[in-house]
C-alpha cells in the first residue's frame, strides 16, 4: 500500500479563513474598536478633509468663500510570517492513540492540522493586539502601533498620565474627557480606549462608591460620563486613547490570493517527528486626523 502524502496545504479561500481567525480574534478588532480595511494589497490612502469659513452672507452672485484643505495618510500593511516547528511527540497525549496510529512512525491525525493552526492563530492574534497599540517597527515581527504613531504627531492632544489606581482613576479619566476637542465630544463612535489596569481600577472605584457590587460585577459595559470605555488589551499599563472608531484603521491583505497556511509533516522528508507551520500575512495601522485624538500616557 503506498504511503499517503501527509503534507497538508491550505491556500486561497481556506487561507483567508485561517488568517482571518488569527488576525481578527484580537480584542480591539473582534469587539469593533477599530475600522478594519481588508484587501490592502500594498498601500491605501486615508484622506483627511478640513474646511473652514464655508458660510457667508447671502447675495445675488456666486461668491467663493471658505477654504478646504485635503491631506492624506498612508496605510501600508507590512508583511509578516510564522515559521514554526513542533514535534508530534509533544502532542501525542492530547490525541487518541488510534488517531495517530499504533506504529512508532506516527501519522498526522486528521484534525491535528486544525489543532496546530488554531493554537498558532491564537498566538498570532495575541501579538497582533499588542502590535496594534504599542508595536514598534524597529522590532522584528512588529509594526508601528497607534500609541507609537500618535506619540510622534504634534497635532495629537497629549495628556500627561501617572500610575493609575482606584484612588485616582476618576480624576485621571476626567483629564482625558477635559482634553477631548469640542468638535469630537458627543460623536456616536467616540470611545476612551483604556489599558487593562485602568479598567480594573475603574471597576474598583465604582464598587467603592456603591455603583457596582464589588463581588458580582460581571461583564457589563463601562462608560465614563457617558463615553464608552473600551478595554484594549494591547495598550500598555497606564495608557489610554480617546478617539472615534472611524478615525482609527487596521489594514491587512488577509483576503488576498497570496495568503497561505501550510502544515507540513517532515517525516517523509527527513525522517523526523517534526511538523512545520508556515503562515504569511500583512498587517498595519493608521489614523486619520491627529488633532481629534487624545493620547494619555
N, C-alpha and C positions, 0 to 999 in steps of 0.2 A: 504494500500500500504506500503510495507516495507521501512524503512528508508535506503537510499543508503549509502554505505561506502564512506566517504569523504576523508579518508586518501589516499594520493597520494604518491607513492614511485617511484623514478627514480633510476635505478641501471644499471649496465653493460654498454651497448652502450650509453644509454642516459646520464648516469653519466659522461662518458668521454666527451660528448659534452658540458655539463654544466660546468664541472670543467675546460675544455679547454677554454671556453669563459671567465671564471673568471681569470685564470692564464695567458692566452695568450693575454689579452687585455691591459696589461701594456705597456707603451711607449717603454721601452727598448726591450721587446720581440717582440711586434707587428711590430716594424719597423726594425727588423733584427739586433739589436745591440748586440746580444749575441747568442752563439751557444746553441740551445736547445737540451737536451738529455732526451727524454721521456722513459717511461718504466723502470726506475731505481727502482727496487723493494727494494733494501737495500743499496748497495754500488756499485759504478763504479770506476774503476781505470783509472786515466788520466795519460798516460805515457808521460815522457819527455826524449828526446834523445839529448845528446850533444856530438859532435865529434870535433876532432882537429888533425892536422898533418896527414891528410889522403894521401896527395900527396908526393911521394918520387922520387928519381932519378931512371930511368929505369935500369933494369939488367936482366940477363937470369934466375935468380932464383926468387922464391916467397919470398919476404921479408916483413914480417909483419911490418906495420908502422901505426902510429896514435893511437888514443885512442877513445873509445866510452863509454860514461857514461850514464847509464839508471837509471833514478829516476822516482818517481811517486807521484801523489797527489790523495787523495781520495775524490770523490764526493759522499756525503752521505746526501740525502734529509731528512729533518725532517718531522715528522707527525704533522699536524695541523687540527683543526676542527672549525666549526662555529656552535654554539648553540644559535639560535636567536628566540625570541618570540615576535610576533606582534599581535596587536588587530585589528580584521576586521573592527571594528567601525571607526578606524582612517583612513581607506582607502575607506570608503563607498562612499564618494563624488567623488572619482576617477572612479567609475564604475556605469553603468546604474542600476537603482533600479531593473529592471526586471532580470538582471543577478544574483543578489544576493537574489532575491525572495522578496515578499511583506511582509512576516512574520517577526516578531521581531527576530525569530530564523533564522538568515541569513544562506544561503547555500554558499559554496565556489564557486565563479564563475569559469566557465571552464578555463578561461585564467588567473585567479588570481594567480595560482601557478607559471605560467610563468613570470608574472609581479614580484612576490616576488623574484624568483630566479634571474631574470635579475637585480633587484635592489641590491640584496646582492652580486651578481657576480661582479658588478661594484665596490663595496667597497672592495671586496677581491683583485681585480686587482690593485686598488689604493695602498693598503697596501703591496701587493707583489712587486710592483715597488719600494716602499720605502725600503723594506727589501733587494732587490737585491743589492742596493748600500750602504745603511747606517744602515742595520739591525744589532742588537747585540743579540747573542744567549741567553744572560742572561735575556733578556726582554721577557715576555710571548708573544707568537704569532709572534716571530721574529726568524730569523736565521742569522748567521754572514754574513753580506753583503760584497761585493767586497772591498769597501773602508776600512772596518774593517779588513779584511784579509790582504790586501795589506799594511796597516799601520804597521802590526806586522811582516812583512817579510823584513829582512835586505837586501835581494837581489834586492828588488824593488828600482827603481831610484826615490828618493824623491826630490821634488822641493818645497821650502817654498813659500807659497802664501800670499796674502793680500786681503783686501776688494776690489773687482773688480768693477771699474766704467768705464764709457765711455771714461774717460780721460786716463786710464792706461791699458785698456783691450788688446790693441795691444802689448804693452810691455810684459804683463803677458803671453799672448799666445806665444809670442816669446821665453820666458823662457822654456815653455813646449817643443816647437819644438827643441830648442837647446839641451835639455836633452834626446831626443829620441835616442836610440842606433843606430849606423850606420847600423847594420845588420837588423834592423826593418824598418828604414826610407825607404819609397818608396814601401813598401808592399801594395798589392791591397786592403786588408781589414783593413789597418791601419786607425784608427779614433781617434779624440780627443773628448772624452765624456765630455760635459760641463753641468753645472747646469743651471737652467732657468735664473738666474740673470746674469750669464756671457753671455749667448746668447743675452739677451736684451741689455746688454752693448755693445756687438759687433755690433749689428744692428744699434744702436745709433751712434757708432763711424763711421761705414761705411757711414751712412747718412750724418754725419758732414763732411766727406771727399769727398762727392759727388758721392759715389759709389752706393748709394741707394736713392730712393725717400722717404724722411722721412715720408710722409703721405700715401704712397701707396706701402709699401714694399711687402705685400702679403706673401704667404707661398712659399718661394724659398729655394733651398738647399744652405747651407752655407759651406764655406771651408776657411781655413786659410793657405796661402802659398801652396795651392794645396792639403792640407789634409782635408778631410771632417770633419765638426763639427757636432757631434751627440748630440742633446739636450736630456739628460737623466733626466727626471723629478724627479727621485728618488735621485739624487745627492743633497747633502747639498749645500746651498749657498756658493759660492766662492771655490767650489771643482771642480776638473777636473781629468780625467784619459786619458792617451794616450796609446792605446793598439790595437792589432789586434783582430777582432771579433772572429777569430778562436782560440784565446788564453783565451777566457772568456766563462764559461759554466754555464748553468742553468739546473739543473736536477730535474725531477719530475716523479712520478709514475702515472700521471693523466690518462694513458690509461690502467692501471692495473684493474683487475676484482674487487678488493676490494673497489674501489671508489664508493661512493654512495651519492645521494642527496635525502633528504626526505622533503616533505611538509606535515605536519600533522595538520589537523583541530582538535582542542581539544574539540569541542562542545559535541561530543558523549562520551568523556572520563571523563570530569569534569564539563560539562555544561557551560564553559566559552566561550567567543568570541575570544579566542586566537588561533593563528596559529603558529606552530613551524617549523623552518627550521633547518635542520641538514646537514652539509657538512663535508666531510673528504677528505684531500688531503695531498700530500707531496711536499716539495719544498726545494731547497738549491742551492748554487752557489759555484763555484771554478774556479781557473785559472790555467794555465799550467806553463809557465816559467816566474818567477817574474822579472828576470833581463831584460826582454823585455818590461816591463811596467813602465810607468812614472806616479807617483801619485803627483798631485798638491793639496795641502791642507794647 
